[in-house]
Amino acid sequence: MEEAARFLLLLLLISSSGVSTESSVIRTLPGFPGELPFYLETGYVGVGENEEVQLFYYFVKSQRNPALDPLLLWLCGGPGCSGLSTFSYDIGPVSFNLNYSGGLPTLELKEYAWTKTINMIFIDAPVGAGFSYSTTQESYFMDDYKSATQTSEFMKKWLIQHPEFLENNLYIGGGSYSGIPVPMVVQHLYDNREGGGSPPLNLKLRGYVLGNPITDIHIDRNARIPFAHGFALISNRLYQELTCQTSSIRPQGMKIHPNKIIRKTFWASHLINIFLLMIFKSAKANCNGDYVNANASGQQCELNVIKMEELLRHINSERILEPSCPYIRLTRENSTLQRSLMENPTEFLSRLGETPYYCRHEMFLLCEIWANDRDVREALHVREGTKGQWKRCNRTTLAFTKVVNSTVAYHRNLSMTGLRALIFSGDHDMIASYVGTRQWINSLNLTLDDDWRAWYTDGQVSGYTESYINGDFALTHATVKGAGHVPAAYMPKQCYAMAKRWFAYYQLYRFLQYRGPFAKRRHPLVDSTVVSEIRRCLEDGVEFQGDLLNFRKDGSPLMNRLRLTPIYGDDETITHVIGIQFFTEANLDLGPLPGSVAKESARSSDRLRSGFPSYPSVPSGNRNVCRGVRGILQLSDEVLSLKILSLLAPRDIASIGSVCRRFYEITKNEDLWRMVCQNAWGSETTRVLEAVPGAKRLGWGRLARELTTLEASAWRKPMNDTFVLDLNACNPEWQHVQVSSPPPGRWGHTLSCVNGSNLVVFGGCGRQGLLNDVFVLDLDAKPPAWREISGLAPPLPRSWHSSCTLDGTKLIVSGGCADSGVLLSDTFLLDLSMEKPIWREIPVAWSPPSRLGHTLSVYGGRKILMFGGLAKSGPLRFRSSDVYTMDLSEDSPCWRCVTGSGMPGAGNPAGIAPPPRLDHVAVSLPGGRILIFGGSVAGLHSASQLYLLDPTDEKPTWRILNVPGRPPRFAWGHSTCVVGGTRAIVLGGQTGEEWMLSELHELSLASSVI
């Protein structure tokens, strides 16, 4: 009766006010001393058909640059938890002072609030959570779909009311149970990102963030078994009895090939993947991998699950290292409890459970006391009479039905977009453990972009991270070491660093160096006006000269004399900025300094100082040297080598050596090459290479040449012209074909022939970066014109890949190098005969090591042979002579290793195999034979030898073809094609010395020699 009366009063208040949406700026809060040092706004946004649902929110502007910083809508878990919980306990700007002594709890600023660099909206959703309410009883009945729809509507209406944030990058985030609604909200906003409104609402949706998300009920719950076993919470015997032999722990209907998981776990070599592997191989199965529905798997399974639950009953699932404590809530039924807390809080809190240990849940009581205070509600502008007892998480009166058991399908859909995703997991959480999170991420079948590695805060490991890509989609998964179910509540500093890096588009592991106590982000003695002047000069494109205080890695001060000079391209736009800096000791008393510089670096520096020739400075009047380069050449050889060149990659050193004679002489120094190689490959790899017999004789420069593709270091202006040579003419000559709509200029692409006279171009590197477009040219058309093929779901942009054509209509693309420098191992097919071609990745259980500069050849109708390339091997990349084949006529095509790097079951063709190489050419001959020619091989000896392999033989054998005539000179970067099925044409290339070739060579394949 009392509830009904209160609801009628609520209807009367709302109907008389006529307000559906309102907001208020909050300048002070009860319990916080003085004015708030940040912008806080609270309000309601009406959603639903008649805006009967009023969702309450807290909005905090970024304390850095609100106009440019991203906007993040954050959903709390539950379902039914208030945004005030995240606002005050997790990532918001304030927290409650735990030294509670009665009365109204006090607030204090949070040091590692995400709102320092992000605009954040904390929402009370679904309706019934926090201060949100409805004007109709029917609207309180809520489920996952309705909640996600209303949250999407909230976001769009909020932006209409705040148009100044329409240009900010928008992200949606949440934790715990928000793993269910957040992907649904993101999908809805993405599908309707160009909605109407006045002005038109064009959302700049960029991605989503999830912390320990509940994603799939079966996966998350079943993952407790390997998690508990890994932390020694259950025995080996019970674990083996619980795990299954042939079934994965995924629910029925969510398919993933077990061999694929086994392969990934083998190469990842991470502990939790070994757990997953054990699940597949366990011989003592009785639960069939489903522990959620244990009673359906038999009595023995049910008994084992009961035994497991008993072992875990007194473990704090949110963070297994903390005590297991009961939740205590302030309700009308326990008013005595509330009165006791208010009157004698110290005694009450110390008496809770009569335990000598700290219970994290106790601090939640402070939030409930604060939010139920009348002055607090007035300060927050909560509509009077709309809310009775405020609960941090409404688990009693919330009319919510959970109808979505899995959002993996939503993640899979979003992986087809150009969004970004950050998924982070406290590694001591057993509710939504990282075990289950890694499993459902693996099920998305994304491409591994960066393997499992540590990320750091203050020089210490904060967790581990790996990243995945699928086209323009990028997903980063990170663990937070030592954190629980809400990671930021346990490890706020680490989570703040993680979020700050990710939102700034940095890799989490980029900040690895140790910063001493005096090497802060901005020391008080650093002149901020100089920093502002540097920023202004960079923005205006003018030269800067000045002094700036800097610090060594150990924290000792240095004065940095800095000069920044812009370099202009042919079109008068700035293409580069050359920075020159001189360091001098700074006489500043900063107290005792920790540590010292590395001895190995000092020894290398001493070796370098002894070995450089001396060159005079370049005269200022030298017209052949641009303004910025003239400045850098005024530096001594020692400074150039120690401070600049030693920090570059091997490819960059090779490029710089071709600038002028002075640089060429400097880059011949062996000690410089050693430092460069050590920076590129690490100290351990460098020491191993030093121990290799003959390494000293070869020298570091030669080793770098053999282990990297230095020939690819020279950048040339990408071209988009087309030339044709008709060999059937009486006097063959090259003709420049004038074509309309040429593709963007590029290099590192592939050119294939389809349907006789049609050429197809894919990928490569253009002016703006890597490409994944497809263009077709019909040489018989009058006039010929390039036509772009808009294939759906294209592969990742790449260069130095390989391609071939199948059946005259299908384009096959394999491997290559991605924009991040990562080598690829995928294989895609595009059927050009379709009206609307769709790219399709060829699913395989195992792929050869990722590589670039290899070749694909078609033989035997629908069989593909892969040869050579620069293949990944641990931290290094080696030239390869591996041979792999795939039969696309099979129902489940798979790569087979004919000969390779010690792969299991690999054979070795007889005969003398070609030396390992990349950027070679492979020609398919009649009868299924493959001809290998040229390429980049170790050293500068001839690579014009011809090799022949017939993969259809029972025992494939390499043959060397000694053909008459003058062969092409040693060349890489050339092109070869077959004309009329009997002649191989070789054009151009680079000799590896200083000459470019434009010679044309022809080999008759119909000769009796073959």
N, C-alpha and C positions, 0 to 999 in steps of 0.2 A: 504494500500500500504506500509505504514511504517512497519507494522507487518510482511508482507511477505518479505520485504528486510532484516529485522533483522533475520528472520528464515533462509534465504539463507546464510547470513553471519555466522550463527551458524553452518550450515552444513559444510561450507568451513573450519571453525576453527577445528571442530571435526575430519573431514576426514584428515586434514593435520597433526593433532597431533597424531592420531592413539592410543590415550590413552583411555582405557575403565575402568580401576581401578587404583586409586592412593590414597596415604594418605600422610599427612604431620604433623609433630610434631610442635605444636604452643607453643612458650616459652613466648611471650609477646602479649598483646592485646591493641589496642588503647583505651584509657580511663581508663586503669588499671595501677596503679603506680608500676613500677618495673616488675621483672619476676613473672610469675604465680607460686604460691606455690603448684601447682598440675599438673599432667601430662594431657595435652590436645592434642588430635589428631583430625584432620578433614580430610575428603576425600570423594571420590565417589566410589560406587560399581555399576557395570553395571549389569542389570537384563534384562530379556526378551530373546527371541530367538536369537537375534543378539546383545544383550546388548545395545539396543537402548535407554533404560531408564537408566539414571544415577541418583542414589539416593544419596543425600548428607547426611553426618552424623557428629556428634560431639561425640567423645569418651573421657571419663574421667576415669582414673584409680582410684581405691580406694586409699584413703590416709592412710589406715590402713595396709592391707596386700593383694596386688593385686593378688598374686599367689593363695591365699586360699579363698578370699572373693567371693561371688557370682557375676555372670554377669547378668545384667538386660538390656534388650532392651526395650526402652520406646517409645510408639507411642503417639503423641499428638492428640487431638481431632479434631473437625471441621465438616466434613472432610476438609483438606487443611491447617491445622495449622502447623507451623514450629516447629521443635524440639528445635529451639532457644528460643521459648516461655517458654517451660518447663525448659530449661537450665538456663534461667535468672530470671524467675518469680516464679517457683514452687519448684522444688526439686534439681535443679542444683547447681553448686558451687559458682556462682556469682549472683549479682542482680544490678539493676541500682540505682544510687544515686538519690533519688527523689528531693533533693535540687538542682534543675536544674536552671542554670543561663545563659544558652546560649551556643552555640558551640556544640562540640561533647559530648554527655552524658557520664558520668563517671561510672565506675564499682567498686563494693566493694564486699568483700568476704561474703558469706552467712554462718551464724552461724550454721544453722541446715540443711546443705546440705546432701542429702542421699549419695552423692559420698564420704563422709568421711569413709563409711564402705562398699560401694558397687561399683563395676565396672559398669559404666553406658554408654549405647549408646543412644544418642538422634538422631532420624532419621527424615528427611524431607520426609514424605510419606503421601499420594500417590504422584506420579509424578505431578509437578506443584506447590507443596507446598515448601515453603522456597526456597532453592537454587537448588532443584532437577529439572531436565529438561529431555527432550527427543530429539533425533536426527531426529525423524519423527513426522509429525503432527498426524498420526493415533494413535501413542502410547500415546498421551495425553488423548484420550478418555478412561476413566477408570470407573470401578464399584467396588463393594465390593469384589467380587470374584477375579478379576484381582489384586486388591490392596493387598489382603491377600496372594495370590500366590507369588507376587513379593517381598513382605516383607519376606516371608519364604525363598525365594531364596537369598535375601540380607543377612539374618542371616547366612545361611550355607556358602555362599561365604566369608563373613567377617571372620568367624571362620577358614576357610581354609587359609586366609591371615594372621590370628593371631593364629597359632596353639598352642601358649603358654597358651591360654585360653580354650582349648578343655577339660581340666580336671576340670574346674570350674563348679559349679552348675549353670545351665542356667534357667533364668526366663524371661517371656515376660510380659510387663505391659503397662498400658495406662489409660487414663481417658476420661470421656465424651463420644463422639462418638466412641472412640477407643473400647468401649464395644462391638461394632460390629466386627471389624477385629481381635481383640486380640484372642478371643476363636477360630476363624477360623485359625489363624496363629499357635496357640498352637496345634490344632488338626492335622494340616498338618505336623508340625515338629515332633509330637509324632508318627504319622503313618510312617514317613520316618526318624526316629531318627538314624537308622543304615545305612545311605546312603554311597555311594561310595566316591571316592576321593583318593588323594595321599598326606598324609596318609589317611587310611579309616576314614570317619567322623562318629564317634559314639557320638551323642549328649547326654550330661548329663542333659537332660531336667527335671526340678524338679517341675515346677508349673507356676502360673501366678498371676498377681496383677492387680486389677481394682479399680479405684476411681470414685465414682458416675457414673457408666457406663450406657450408653444408651444400653439397652438389648433387650427390646421388645417394639415396638412403641405403641401398644395398652396398654400394662400394664403401661408403664412409663407415658403416657399422661393421662390415666384414673385415675392413682394414685394421680393426682393433686387434685381431689375432696376430698378424705378423708384427704389429707395433708392440704389443704386450710381450711377445716372445723376444723381440730385439732388445727390450729393456729389462729382460729377465724377470718378468712378472708372472709368466707361466712356464711350465717345465717343457723340456724337449719332447717328452713322451706325449703330453697333452697336445702340444702343438702339432705333432705328427698325426695324432689321431683326429685332430680337427681339420687339418688341411686335406686337400683332395689330390687325386692322381692325374686326372685328365681335364677337369673343369677349371676354368678361371673363376675368380671370385666376382666376376661381373654377373649381373642378372641376365636372365634369358632375353634374347632380343637385342642385346648390345654386343655386336660381333667384333672380335679382334683375334687375329691369328696368334696362337701361342708361340710359334717359332719366332714371330717378330719381337715379342717381349723378351724371349730368351736371348735373341741376338743383341737387343739393346742392353740387356743387363750384362751380357758378356763384355761388351765394349765399354760400358759406363763404369764397371768395376766399383759400384757403390754398394754399401751394405744393404740398403733397403731393397735394391734390385735382386740381391742374392736371396732375400726373403721371398720375393715374388717367384724367383726361380724354384725355390724349395717347394712353394705351393704347387707348381706344376709337376714336380718330380716326386712328391711324397707318395710313398707306396701304401700308407695306411690310411685309406680314405673311408669315411663313413658319413660325412656331412655334405658331400657333393658340392662343397664350396659355398653353401648358403647357410649362414649361421643365423640370419634374421628369421627365417622360417625353419627353425631346427626341428620342430615337431613333424614336419612333412618329410624329413630325411630319415626317420627311423628313431627307435627308442635310444640306441647307443649314442647317436648324434645329440639328441636332446639331453642326455645325461652329461655328456662332455661339455655342452654349452652351459649347463647349470653349474658344473664344476668350475668352469672358467669364470662365470659371473660371481661365484662365491669368492674366488681368489682376488677378483678386482673390486669387490664390493666396498672396501675401505680405502680405495685409491681415488685421489682427487682427479677426476677425468679431465678437468680444465687445465691442470698442470700437475703432472704426476709427482713432482718433487715437493709440493705443498701439502699441508695437512688436509684431511677430508673433514669439512665442517658443514653443518646444516645451514640452510638458508633461514634467515629470520626476517619476517616482514611485519611492518606496522599496519594493522588493519583495525577495523572497528571492533572486531571480535576480541582482539588482544589489546584493548585500550589500557589495561593495567600495565602491560609491557611498555607501552608508549609513555605512560605517566612516570613509570620507574626510570626510564631512560632520560626523560627531561629533568626530573628532580635530582637524580644522583647518577650522572652519566659515567663518571669514572668507575664507581663501584659496579654499575651495571655491565659495562663493557669488559671489566676484568672478571666478572662472574659468568659471562656467557660460556656455557658448556663446561665451566670449571676446568678449563684446559690451560696449560702453561705456554701454549704456542699461539702464534698470530694467525687469525683467520681473516683472509682478505674480504670475505663477504660482509664482515662487520661494518666496513666503511660505507657500504651501500646505505646503511641506516641514516647516515648524515644527509645524504641526498634526499631521502624521503622526508626527514624533518624539515629541511630547508624548503623543498618545493611545496609542502603543505602549509607553509606560513602565509598568513594573509598579506603581510607587507611584500613578501616576495612575489605573490601572484599579481598584486597591483603594479609592482615595478616591471614585471614581464608583460603587463597589459593582457592578462588572461581574462577572457570575458566572464563576468561574474555569473555564477549559477550554472555554468556549462559543465563543470567537473566537480565530482565529489572528492573522494580520497585519491590523491595522486600516487601512483605506484611506478617505481623505476621500470619494472617489467610486469605488465598486466597479464597474469596467468590465471586469474580467477573469473573475471567478468567478460573477457574478450571472446566475442562470438566468431571465432576464426576456424575455418576448416582447411586442413592441409590436403590439397588435391594433386599437387605436383610432386612426384617422387624423384625426379631427375631433371636437371637442366643441362646435361651433357649435349643434347641435341641443339640447344641454344648456343652453346659455346662453339659447336661445330659450324653452325650457320654464321656466327660472327667471325670465325676464322677465314671465311671467304670474303671478308670486307677489308678495308684498309685501316681498321682500328688498331689500337694498342691495348694490351692487357697486362696488369701486374697482379700476380697471385702470390701472396706471401703466407708462410705457415710457421707458427711457433712450433719448434720441433719437440716440445714436451706436452703437446696437446693430444689427448686420446679421443676427443669428441669428433673432430674433423682433422684427422692426423695427416701429416705430409705423405704418409704411405698411400692413402686413398687419393689424395690430391695428385700425386705423381702418376697414379694409375689412370685417372680419367683424362689427364693431360696427354698421356701416351696414346690413349684411344683416339685422340683427334687426328693422329697421323700427320703431324706437322714435321717440317724439316728442322733438324737440330742445327741451330745457328752458332751457339757457343756452348761447349760442353761444361759439365759440372765443375765448378771451381769456387774457391772461397771469396767472400767479399769482406771488407774490413771497415772498422771504425777506430780511429786513434791507433792505427797500426796493429790492432787485434782482430782476430777472426770473429765476425759478427754472425756468420751463417754461410750458407752455400747457395749458389745460384746457377741457373742454366736458362738459356733463351732459345726460342723457337720462332720460325717464320713460315709463312705460307703466302707467297706473293707479297703484297704490301702489309699483310697482317703480321704483327709481332707480339709474342707472348713471353713474358719474363716470369719465371718461378723462382722464389727465394725463400730459404728457410731462415728463421731468426733463432740463433743459438740460445737455448735456455728459456725461451718464451713459452707461454701457454696459449690458451684458446683465444685471448684477445692480446696479440703480441705487444702492442704499444703500451698496454697497462703494465707489462713486466719489463720490457726493454725499450723505454721511450726514446733514448738517445739514438739507438741503433735504427729504430723504425723511422725516426725523423730524418736521419741521414739517408736511409733507403728511399723514402718518398721524395726527398729533395732532389736526389740524383735522377730518379726515374722520371719525374715530371719535367726535369730539365733536359731529357733525352740523353742522359749519360748512362753508360753501363755501370752497374752497381759496383763492379770491382775496379773501376778506374782509379779511385782514390786509395792507393795502396801505401803511400809513403807515410812514415811516422812524423807527426808534427809535435815538436817539443812544447813545453809550457809557454815559450815565448813566441813561437811561430803560429800565432792565431790567424784566423781568417783575415782580420784587419787589426793590426796592432795600433794602440792609441797614438804612437809616434809617427805612423804613416800619414803623410800629408794628403788629406782627402781632396784638396783642390787639385793636386797633381793627378790623382786618379780620375777626377772629373775631366781634366784637360786631355788626358789620354783618350778617354771615351769620346770627347768632342772631336778630336783630331781624326779618330778612326771613322766616326760618322760623317765628317765633312770631307774626308779624303785628302787631308793636308798632313805635312810632315810634323812630327813631334820630336822635341829634344828636351830632356830634363833629367833630374835625379829623383830616385824613389827608394825608400828604405825597403830592404828585402831581408830574407832569412835563409840560412842554410837548413838542410834537413834536420840537423841536430839543434836548431833553434838559435844559433849564433847570428848576430846581425851583420849585414852587408849593405853598403851603399851601391845602388844600381844606377849607373849612368846609361840612360836608355835613349835610343834613337829609332824611330819608326818612320819608314819611307814608303809611300804607296808606289806601286809599279802599274803603269797603264798599258793596256793591250792595243791592238790595231784600231779598235773602235772607240778609243779614248775612255774606256771604262776600266776601273781598277780591277786587276786580276790577282795581284798578290800584294802583300805588305812585308817588306824586309825589315827585320828587327835586329839591331846590333846593340849589345849591352856589354859594359865594362863594370867589373866588380872591384870595389875597394873596401878595405876594412872600415867598419863604422865604430867609432869610439863611444859606445853607449854602455852604461852600467845597467845590465839587466839581471844581475845576480848570478849565482852559480849556473853553469851550463851543463846539461847531461850529455854523456857519450862523446864520441869522436868520429871523424870521417873514416871510411872504410880503407883498410890498408891495401887491399888489392887494387883499388882505384888509384891510390897514390903511387904504387909500384908501376902500374901501367902508364901513369902520367910521366914518371921519371924516364921510362923507356922511350916515350914519345918525344920528349924534349931533346933527346940526343940525336935523332935521326932525320931532321928535316933540312933541306937546302934552303938558303936564304934568297928571297927575291925582293927587289926594290918595290916600293909602293907604286901603284899605277898613277901616272900624272893626271891631274884634274882635267887636262884638255883632251884626253883620249876620247875621240868621238865614237869609238867602237864599243864602249862600255857604258851601259845605262847608268843613270844617276844613283840608283840603289846599289848596283853591283860595284860601282866605283868605290862606294863607302866600305863595302865588305872586303875589297881587295887591299885596302889600306891597313888591315889587320895583319899581324905577324903570322907566320906559318904555325907557330906554337899555339896561338890563340884560336886560329881557324880550326886546327885539328882537335885540341882538347875541349874547347867550349862549344863547337858547332858540329863539325863533321863526325866526331865520335858518337854523337847522339842520333845519327841518322841510320836508316835501314841500308842493308847491302845494295839494294837496287838504286837508292838515292846516291850512294857513293859512286856507283858506276856511271850514273847520269852526270854527276858533277865533274867527273874526270874528263868528260868530253867538252866542257865549256871552254877551257883555255889550257895552254901548256903548263902554267903554274899549278892549276888544280890537278892536272894530269900527273905531275911529278909528286904532289903531296899525297894523292890517293894511291901511289905505288908503295907507300910505307907499310911494312908488315904489321907493326905494332898498332897502327891506326885500324887496320883491318881486323886485328884480333879483338880490339875493344868493340868495334861495330858488330862482329859476330857474337861476342859475349852478350851484348845488349839484345840482339835479335833472338838468340837461341837459349840463353841462360848459362850460368857458370858451369852447371853440371854437364850439360851437353858439350860445352867448350872443352872441359877437361877430358871427356871421353874421346873427342876428336884429336886432342893432342897426343893421346896414347896410341892412336892408330898408326901402324908402321907406314912410313912414307909420307905422313902428314907434314912433317917439317920440311921435307924436300919440295912438296907441292906448294907450301906457303898458304897463308890465310886468304889472300886474294883469290888464289886458284880454288881453294876449298869453297869459298863463298860463291864462286862462279858455278861450281859443279852442284852445289846444294840449293841454289836459287836460280831463277831464270833472269839473269842480268840482261840478256838480249832484249827483254821486253820492257826495259826501263825507259827507253827513249819515247817520249810522247810526241806524236805527230798530229798535225791538224786533220781531223776526220774529213773524209771526202765522200761525195755522193754522186760521182760521175759514173757513166757506163760506157765500156768499150767492147767491141765485138771484132773478132778476127775470123773471116771465112776461109778455111783451109781448102775448100773446093775450088776457089778462084784460081785463075792462071797465075796471077801475081798477088798472093795473099798480102793484105795490109790491114793495119788496125784502123778501125773507124770509130769515131766518137759519136755515139748514138744520142741524138737529142730526144729526150723523153720528157713528158710532162709529169708533174707531181712526183718528183723523185723523193725517196725516203730521206730522213735526216742523215747528215754525214755521220760516218761511223768507222770503226776498225774493230778487229777481233770478232767479227760476225761470221756467219756461214752462208754460203751460196750453193743452192741445190737446184737440180733440174727435175721438172715434173711435166708429164704429158708432152714430151718431145721438145717443144720450143719455149716452154714456160720456165722462168727462173723464179726461185723463191728465196727471199732473204729473211733471216731471223736473228734478232738480238744484236749484240755488240756493244761498244762503248762510244757514245756520242758526246756532244758538248756538255750536256746536262747530266751525264752519268750513264749508267748501264741501261740497256733497253731490253724489252721483251716483245717487240712488235713484229708483225709479219707483213711482208710486201711481196706481190707477185707481178712479174713483167712478162707479157707475151711478145716475144721478139718478132713474130709474124704479123702482129697488128699494125695497121696503118692509120695514124702514127702509133708507135709503141708508147705505152703509158704505164707507170707503176700504179698498182692498186693495193690499198691496204686491206688486209684480212682481219676483221675484228673478231678474233676467237674468244669465246667466253672462258673464264677461269684460267688465264694464261699462267705459265710457270714463272718462277722468280726471274727478274731481270738478270742478265749474265753476259759475260764475254769469254772468249777462249774456250767455248764449249764445242761440241761436235754434233753433226746432224747428218741424216741421210734420208732418202725417200724410198717408200715402199709401195709397190703396185702402181707406181706412177701418180698416185693421188695423195699419199699419206706422208706427212713430215714427222720424222723421229728426231727428238732433241735429247741430248744426254750431257750431264755434268757441266763443267765450267766453273767460273769464279764469280761469286756474288759481290754485291757492292761493299760489303763489310770485309772482303778479302777471304771469306770462307769458301773452301772448295765444296762442290756439290757432287752428289752421287745419284740424283734422281733421273728418271727417264719418262718423257712425255710424248704423246702422239696427237697429231692434229690431222683430221680428215678434211682435205681441201675440197673434196667433191661435194660436201654438204652445203646446203644453202646457208645455214648458220653454223659454221664450224665451232666445235667445242673441244678445248684441250682436255685430254684425259691422261692422268698419270698411270703408267703401267705398274700395277701393284706387284711387288715381288717380296718374297720372304727374306731375301738377302741381296745386298748390292755390293759390287766391288768397292774398294776404298775410293773415296771421293778424289776427283782429279780434274785437271784442265789440259788443254793442248793434245788430247787424244783423238782417235779417229773411230768412226762407225762405218762399217761396210755391210752391204746386203749381199747374201749369197743363198743359193738354194731356194729362191722364191721369197720366203718370209722369215729367213734366219738372219740374225745380226751378229757381227763380230766386232768387238772392241779391242783396240790395240794401243799400248803405250800411254804416253801422257806424263804429266807431273803429278804424282800420286802422293797422298798424305800418308806419313808413317810416323806416328807419335808427334813430337814437336817439330819435325822436319818434313820437307817435301822432296822426294827423289824422282829423278827420271825413271821411267818404267818400261819394261818390255813384256808386260803381262798380256795374256790373251784371254778374253772371256767371250762366251757366245750365249745367245738367247733365241729360242724358237717361238715366234709370235703366233704360230698356228696352234700352239697348245692351249688348252683351256685355262691353265694357270701358268703363264710364262715365268721362267726363272732364269737368272744368270748362272752360268756354269763356268767354272774355272778350268780352262785348257792348260794354261801354265801361268803361274803367278808367284806371289811372294810367300811361298810356303803355306798356301792355303790347304786345309784338309782335303784330301782326295784329288789334289791337283796333279795332273800329269806334266811331263816335260817333253815337248816335241823333239824328235831327233834332229840331227843336223846342227849347224852353227846358227844360233838365234841372232837377230839383229841387236846391236848394242842398245841399251835403254835410251829413249829419246822422247821428245815432245815436238809439237808443231810440225810434224811430218805429214805425209800424205799416204793414203791407202786407196788402191784402185781395185775394184771388183772385176774379175776377168770371167769370160764364159767358162762354164763348168764349175763355178763356185770357188775358184782360186782367188787369193788375195795377194796383191803386190804392194810391198812397203818400200817407200823411197824417202830419202832426205830427212830433214828435221834437225833439231838442236840436240847434239850428243855431247858427251864429255870431251873436252879438249877441242882443238882446232883441226883435227885430221879430217880426211875426206868423209863425207856422209852421202856420197852419190852412188853407193853400192845398192843394187837391187836385191830384194829378198822376196821369196814366194812361199806361200803356205796354203795348203789345201785342207781346210778344217773338216771336210767331209770324209777324209781318210780315217780308217780305224786307228791308225797311229800317225797323227799329223807330223809332217817333217818339213823343216825349214830348208829351202834351197837358195843358193846364191846364183844369180843370173849374171854371167859374164857376157855382156852384149857389146858388139863392135860400135864404133863411132865415138865422137867426143861427148862425154857426159857433162852435165851442168857442174859448175864449180860448187864447192861447199856452200850450202845456202840454208837459211831458215827463213820463215815468214813468206815462203813462196806459195804458189797455188798450183794444183794439178787437176786435170779433168780428163775424162775419156771421150774421144770423139769417134762416133760411128761404131763404137764397140771394139775397135782394133787399134786405135792410136791414143797414146797418153801424152798430154801436152803439159810441159812445165814452164812456168813463167816467173821470172824475177826472184826477189828475195834479198837477203843481206848476207854478206860473206862472213860475218863475225869479226871482220877487221874494220875497214873504214869505207867500204864501197857498197853502193846499191847496184843491183843487177837488173837489167831490163832485157836479158837474153831470152830467146824462145827456143826450147828444145822439144824434139818429138821422138818418141820411141814406138816402133811398130810392134804391136802385141801379136801380130799374126805370123811373126817369124818362126822358123823351125827351131830357133834357139830355145824358145819357150815351149 
